[in-house]
Each structure stands twice: as C-alpha cells, then as structure tokens.
C-alpha cells in the first residue's frame, strides 16, 4: 500500500434513499449519508482514535480503480477522492470524497439486465428494505426491468414464494427483496428521471 496527497477519480455505487421529508439523497453501502458537498472520512471502528484513513485500518472514503458494476437499488458513477489517500491493488481509501459524475445505467434486481434510466421500460418499487431498515431510517429503491415485473405480477407471488426462491419459473431472487417487491409502492417511471436529475443537480 502506498500513501499520496492529491486528487484521483475513482468509481463506486450509491443507494438512493427517499426520506419522509425533503429530497432524495445518496447513501454509501455502510449506511452513511453523503452530503451534497464534501464527505469527510471518520473511523467508526475505533471511535476516532486515529485520523481516517489509517494504514492499518479499513476506514476511509472508498473508490475503485476500474469501472464498477451498476446496481439495482441506486446509482453508480465517479467519485473524486482527495486529501490523504491510501492506494490499494483494486482501489483507494481517502480522507475526503465528492460525487463527480452519476451514470444513467442501472440493472434489474432479478435478471441483471442493464437498464437505461431515460430510455428503457422498467418499474421502480420503493419501500423499507429489510437489511438496511435499522441503519437507514428512510425508504430504498429497487429497480426491475419491464419483462421481469410482468412475470412477477402474472405469477402473483407471495412471501413464501420469494423467500424460498421457487414457483412460477421466476428467476432466483434474494429473499431480502421480498418486502419491497410485495409491500413497496410503485414509482412512476416518468418521474424517476426527474429524481436522477435532482440528484445530479444537488451533488455535481
């Protein structure tokens, strides 16, 4: 591992969260809300016993050197990392980070097909995602391509079907998604590009 001071552009994913009040916002995979300006790393593992990032810890703002796979419950894009930066084989851990660019591609949470936010037919379900319910007091987005959503609705799945990965020839799906699929509300696809445009305007 090497340490450098300066700026680097890296790749990463963010989840999109929908609070009860206020605009949507981006959240990192550890549940940290990203501010609309610059995020500063903190070490939560050792209660700020050292400055982040530390050579012998896992703290820091993360980014990958190579293009990251799109996500089904958020956006992927580029992050500007700066300040003290620790260089790893696959990516970086930095002192500061800022959203640099958000891409227009997501993937279907069931079949993993690429979905273009502004062009393709897809459905968005918004609800409380079981895994993040405690750490993120807001609702999370789940993206499903038009073909898979039609199959789900035709099969009329229940909780047991999705949690046991069986029934009606449905593709395998992680059981944690069931609550969003079944009890979440559908977001109008025509409105979602506006959400992405808002996020781009606030973060970039």
Residue pairs with C-beta under 8 A, 6 or more apart in sequence:
1 55
1 86
1 87
1 88
2 86
2 87
3 55
3 84
3 85
3 86
3 87
4 85
4 87
5 83
5 84
5 85
6 82
6 85
7 80
7 81
7 82
8 63
8 80
8 81
8 82
8 85
8 92
8 94
9 78
9 79
9 80
9 81
9 100
10 63
10 64
10 65
10 78
10 79
10 81
10 91
10 92
11 63
11 64
11 65
11 66
11 67
11 68
11 76
11 77
11 78
11 79
12 62
12 63
12 64
12 68
12 76
12 77
12 78
12 79
13 29
13 68
13 69
13 70
13 71
13 74
13 75
13 76
14 26
14 27
14 28
14 34
14 74
14 75
14 76
14 77
14 99
15 26
15 27
15 28
15 29
15 71
15 73
15 74
15 132
15 136
15 140
15 141
16 24
16 25
16 26
16 27
16 73
16 74
16 75
16 140
16 141
16 195
16 199
17 24
17 25
17 26
17 27
17 33
17 136
17 138
17 139
17 140
17 141
18 24
18 126
18 138
18 139
18 140
18 141
19 25
19 137
19 138
19 139
20 138
23 198
23 202
24 195
24 198
24 199
25 33
25 34
25 36
25 199
25 202
26 33
26 34
26 74
26 75
26 99
26 199
26 203
27 33
27 34
27 74
27 136
28 34
28 62
30 135
31 132
31 135
31 136
32 39
34 97
34 99
34 203
36 202
36 203
37 98
38 96
38 97
38 98
39 61
39 96
39 97
39 98
40 95
40 96
41 52
41 53
41 59
41 60
41 61
41 93
41 94
41 95
41 96
41 97
42 48
42 52
42 59
43 49
43 50
43 51
43 52
43 54
43 57
43 59
44 59
45 57
45 58
45 59
46 57
46 59
50 57
51 84
51 95
52 59
52 60
52 95
53 59
53 60
53 61
53 84
53 85
53 86
53 93
53 94
53 95
54 60
55 86
58 93
59 93
60 86
60 92
60 93
60 94
60 95
61 79
61 81
61 93
61 94
61 95
61 96
61 97
62 91
62 92
62 93
63 79
63 81
63 91
63 92
63 94
63 97
64 90
64 91
64 92
65 90
65 91
65 92
66 90
68 76
69 76
69 107
70 76
70 103
70 105
70 106
70 107
70 114
71 106
71 107
72 106
72 107
72 108
72 109
72 112
72 142
72 143
72 144
73 109
73 129
73 140
73 141
73 142
73 143
74 106
74 141
75 102
75 103
75 106
75 196
75 199
76 102
76 103
76 105
77 99
77 100
77 101
77 102
77 103
78 99
78 100
78 101
79 97
79 98
79 99
79 100
80 97
80 98
80 99
80 100
81 92
81 94
81 96
81 97
82 94
82 95
82 96
82 97
82 98
83 94
83 95
83 96
84 94
84 95
85 92
85 93
85 94
85 95
86 92
86 93
86 94
99 203
99 204
100 204
101 204
102 196
102 199
102 200
102 203
102 204
104 116
104 117
104 118
104 196
105 114
105 115
105 116
105 117
106 114
106 115
106 117
106 122
106 143
107 113
107 114
107 115
107 143
108 115
108 122
108 143
108 144
108 145
108 148
109 142
109 143
109 144
109 173
109 177
110 144
110 145
110 148
110 152
110 170
110 171
110 173
111 145
111 147
111 148
111 171
113 145
113 147
115 122
115 143
115 145
117 192
117 193
117 196
118 193
120 145
120 146
121 145
121 146
121 189
122 143
122 144
122 145
122 146
122 149
122 189
123 143
123 144
123 145
123 146
123 149
123 186
123 189
124 141
124 142
124 143
124 144
124 186
124 187
124 189
124 192
125 141
125 142
125 144
125 180
125 181
125 184
125 185
125 186
125 187
126 139
126 140
126 141
126 142
126 180
126 184
126 185
126 186
126 187
127 139
127 140
127 142
127 179
127 180
127 183
127 184
127 185
128 139
128 140
128 179
128 180
128 184
129 136
129 139
129 140
129 142
129 176
129 177
129 179
129 180
130 176
130 179
131 176
132 140
139 184
140 180
141 187
142 177
142 180
142 181
142 184
144 152
144 181
148 171
151 168
151 169
151 170
152 170
152 181
154 168
155 161
155 167
155 168
155 169
155 170
157 167
157 168
157 170
157 181
157 182
158 182
159 178
159 182
161 167
161 168
161 170
162 170
162 173
162 175
162 177
162 178
162 181
162 182
163 175
163 178
164 175
165 172
165 173
165 175
173 181
